């Protein structure tokens, strides 16, 4: 009787150990399918939809408010042979007025058009043209201006410190 109880205990312990080993290796495989590298204020992030698949990569900078909630995010995402600049802003912004992107009080564009809003905020995007990327690499800050209403601008400043290195790391990643 004692021998049978000990055998059952050993089998359960062995089975639990195998299950734990399997789960740990599965977590390691998932971790291997993700990449996160900081480049000053910008982060390279890559993840595969399924283990073993090619990774989708982006660089981003996320800004939090005083309550540590995401206030805005700027993303450079590879799409085909080009890239797209995307911005996520909070709900409650005026959607009928495009956002203004101004780089170091120089290049300005209002070509960020809203795509959709969900519970996490509103997304806008624009093509990441060669002149835009070159300007982002060479400057120190970009100000995104959205509007609460037609006459109330809300400027949000992103630093470009680390953008050039992060963008190069993104370009160097296999597609």
Secondary structure, 3 states (H helix, E strand, C coil): CHHHHHHHHHHHHHHHHHHHHHHHHHHHHHHHCEEEEEECCEEEEEEECCCCCCEEEEEEEEEECCCCCEEEEEEEEEECCEEEEEEEECCCCCCCCCEEEEECCCCEEEEEEEEEEECCEEEEEEECCHHHHHHHHHCCEEEEEEEEECCEEEEEEEECCCHHHHHHHHHHCCC
